[in-house]
Amino acid sequence: MCERTYTSAEQTIIRNFKLNNPHVCTYCGKHISDKEIITVDHKIPVCKGGLTVPKNLVIACKPCNCDKDDMNVEEYMIYKQKQEEMFDNYEVNHVIDELITIHNNIIKRANEVDNECVSIDKEIVTLQQDIMWSKFNACEGYLLNKKMSELLLRKEELRVLKIGFVHLHTQLGQHKKNIIDTKARIQIEVKSANRMYLKRYAYENCKKSNKSKVIKVEQLVQISQVAR
């Protein structure tokens, strides 16, 4: 984002470009709401000779436009890709994801315990009605009593298990938002780290890419000359 004063003609081009193009950031793909600042970015920056003409303009959100700074589009894409790789490979980030997964698993298991408690209660009520209203011999009575004992024991196990999950959920739930906020802050820190190195990395890789394109063109010219 190279700062300079635009002529009235350039300002008209930029204004019309905003009006005639979807308000979606070219670089991050985010829809830019009316409450956010819509900017127009130069693919080739003005400070590198880029012109304010529609072919050289794209819609961008302000954060991406500022982040792109004086890089051209190809350099910025290489820069962003390397930036994402650094964040994806960041060890602390994986630890945070594991903590969030553990918390989600606790909630999932707590819900399963709740469902089993409801199911056990229904079985106990049904069995109580069978014992109260059905006729059965001694053997059948023994089996019904045994089943009731098993259900009551399982209900007690689930009650204790539920208490444990409630404590875990209460303790970890209080920290989950902090963990998610920490992840967001870490992402900002990682992405701001080594900015100058990343820009140089993007510049060098872009230069290599352009150099290889030049070599390919030269090879094609040589081949065509030999063919003659």
C-alpha positions in Angstrom: 0.0 0.0 0.0 2.1 2.9 -1.3 0.8 6.2 0.0 0.5 9.1 -2.4 -1.9 11.8 -3.6 -4.1 10.7 -6.5 -5.2 13.1 -9.2 -8.9 13.8 -9.7 -9.0 11.5 -12.7 -7.4 8.7 -10.7 -9.9 9.2 -7.9 -12.8 8.9 -10.3 -11.3 5.6 -11.7 -10.9 4.2 -8.1 -14.4 5.4 -7.1 -16.0 3.7 -10.2 -14.0 0.6 -9.7 -15.4 0.3 -6.1 -19.0 0.8 -7.5 -18.7 -1.7 -10.3 -17.0 -4.6 -8.5 -18.1 -7.0 -5.8 -16.9 -6.0 -2.3 -15.0 -9.2 -1.8 -11.3 -9.1 -0.8 -9.1 -10.5 -3.6 -6.5 -11.7 -1.2 -8.4 -13.3 1.7 -11.8 -13.9 0.0 -13.7 -12.1 2.8 -16.9 -10.2 2.0 -16.3 -6.6 3.1 -19.3 -5.3 5.0 -20.7 -1.8 4.8 -19.2 -1.1 8.2 -15.7 -2.0 7.1 -13.3 0.1 4.9 -13.3 -1.0 1.2 -10.0 -0.2 -0.4 -8.7 -0.5 -4.0 -5.2 -2.0 -4.3 -2.7 -1.7 -7.1 -1.5 -5.2 -8.3 1.8 -3.5 -9.2 2.3 -0.9 -6.5 2.4 2.7 -7.5 5.9 3.0 -6.0 7.1 0.3 -8.4 5.6 2.0 -11.5 2.0 0.6 -11.3 -0.6 2.7 -12.9 -4.1 3.6 -11.6 -6.0 1.8 -14.4 -8.7 -0.8 -14.0 -6.4 -3.6 -15.3 -4.0 -2.9 -12.4 -6.7 -2.6 -9.7 -8.4 -5.1 -7.3 -10.8 -4.8 -4.4 -9.1 -5.5 -1.0 -10.0 -5.2 2.7 -7.9 -2.7 4.5 -5.9 -5.3 6.6 -4.8 -7.2 3.4 -4.0 -3.9 1.6 -1.8 -2.7 4.5 -0.2 -6.2 4.8 0.6 -6.3 1.1 2.4 -3.0 1.4 4.8 -2.5 -1.5 4.7 -6.1 -2.8 3.3 -7.0 -6.2 0.5 -9.7 -6.3 2.8 -12.6 -7.0 5.2 -11.6 -4.2 2.3 -11.2 -1.8 0.8 -14.6 -2.6 4.2 -16.3 -1.9 4.5 -14.2 1.3 1.0 -15.2 2.5 1.6 -18.9 1.7 4.8 -18.9 3.7 3.1 -17.1 6.5 0.3 -19.7 6.6 2.9 -22.5 6.6 4.7 -20.9 9.6 1.4 -20.7 11.5 0.2 -24.2 10.6 3.6 -25.7 11.7 3.7 -23.6 14.9 4.0 -26.1 17.8 2.1 -24.1 20.3 -0.8 -23.8 17.9 -1.1 -27.7 17.8 -1.1 -27.8 21.7 -4.0 -25.3 21.7 -5.9 -27.4 19.2 -5.4 -30.4 21.3 -6.8 -28.6 24.4 -9.9 -27.5 22.5 -10.4 -31.0 21.2 -10.1 -32.4 24.8 -12.8 -29.9 25.9 -15.1 -30.8 23.0 -14.6 -34.5 23.8 -15.6 -33.8 27.5 -18.8 -32.1 26.3 -19.5 -35.0 23.9 -18.9 -37.6 26.6 -21.0 -35.7 29.2 -23.9 -35.6 26.7 -23.6 -39.4 26.2 -23.7 -39.9 30.0 -26.8 -37.8 30.2 -28.5 -39.8 27.5 -27.6 -43.1 29.2 -29.0 -41.8 32.5 -32.3 -41.0 30.8 -32.3 -44.4 29.2 -31.5 -46.2 32.5 -34.3 -44.3 34.3 -36.8 -45.4 31.7 -35.6 -49.1 32.1 -36.0 -48.9 35.9 -39.5 -47.5 35.6 -40.5 -50.2 33.1 -39.0 -52.9 35.3 -40.7 -51.5 38.4 -44.1 -51.7 36.7 -43.3 -55.3 35.6 -42.5 -56.3 39.2 -45.6 -54.5 40.5 -48.2 -55.8 38.1 -46.8 -59.0 36.6 -47.1 -62.6 38.0 -43.8 -64.5 38.1 -42.3 -67.5 39.8 -39.3 -67.6 42.1 -36.8 -68.0 39.2 -38.3 -65.1 37.2 -38.4 -63.0 40.4 -34.7 -63.7 41.0 -33.9 -62.6 37.4 -36.0 -59.4 37.7 -34.4 -58.5 41.0 -30.9 -59.2 39.6 -31.6 -56.9 36.6 -32.9 -54.2 38.9 -29.7 -54.4 41.0 -27.6 -54.1 37.8 -29.6 -51.1 36.6 -29.4 -49.3 40.0 -25.6 -50.0 40.2 -25.2 -48.6 36.7 -27.3 -45.6 37.5 -25.0 -44.9 40.5 -21.9 -45.3 38.4 -23.3 -42.8 35.9 -24.3 -40.4 38.6 -20.7 -40.3 39.9 -19.3 -40.1 36.3 -21.7 -37.2 35.6 -20.4 -35.3 38.6 -16.8 -35.7 37.4 -17.7 -34.4 33.9 -19.6 -31.4 35.4 -16.5 -30.4 37.3 -14.3 -30.9 34.3 -16.6 -28.9 32.0 -16.9 -26.1 34.6 -13.1 -25.8 35.0 -12.2 -26.1 31.3 -15.2 -24.2 30.0 -14.0 -21.1 31.9 -10.7 -21.3 30.1 -11.9 -22.3 26.6 -12.7 -18.7 25.5 -9.3 -17.7 26.8 -7.6 -20.5 24.9 -9.4 -19.5 21.6 -8.5 -15.8 22.2 -4.9 -16.9 22.8 -4.9 -18.8 19.5 -6.1 -15.6 17.7 -3.4 -13.5 19.4 -0.7 -16.1 18.6 -1.8 -16.0 15.0 -1.3 -12.3 14.9 2.1 -12.6 16.6 3.3 -15.4 14.2 2.2 -13.5 11.2 3.9 -10.3 12.3 7.1 -12.2 13.2 10.0 -11.9 10.7 7.9 -9.7 8.3 11.0 -8.4 6.7 12.4 -11.9 6.2 9.2 -13.1 4.7 9.1 -10.1 2.3 12.6 -10.9 1.2 11.8 -14.6 0.9 8.8 -13.7 -1.3 10.9 -11.3 -3.4 13.7 -13.8 -4.0 11.3 -16.6 -4.9 9.3 -14.4 -7.2 12.6 -13.3 -8.9 13.6 -17.0 -9.3 10.1 -17.8 -10.8 10.4 -14.9 -13.3 14.0 -15.9 -14.1 12.9 -19.5 -14.9 10.2 -18.1 -17.2 12.8 -16.0 -19.0 15.0 -19.1 -19.4 12.1 -21.1 -20.9 11.4 -18.3 -23.4 15.1 -18.2 -24.4 15.2 -22.0 -24.8 12.1 -21.8 -27.0 13.8 -19.1 -29.1 17.0 -21.2 -29.5 14.9 -24.3 -30.5 13.0 -22.3 -33.1 16.3 -21.0 -34.5 17.8 -24.5 -34.7 14.7 -25.7 -36.4 15.2 -23.1 -39.2 
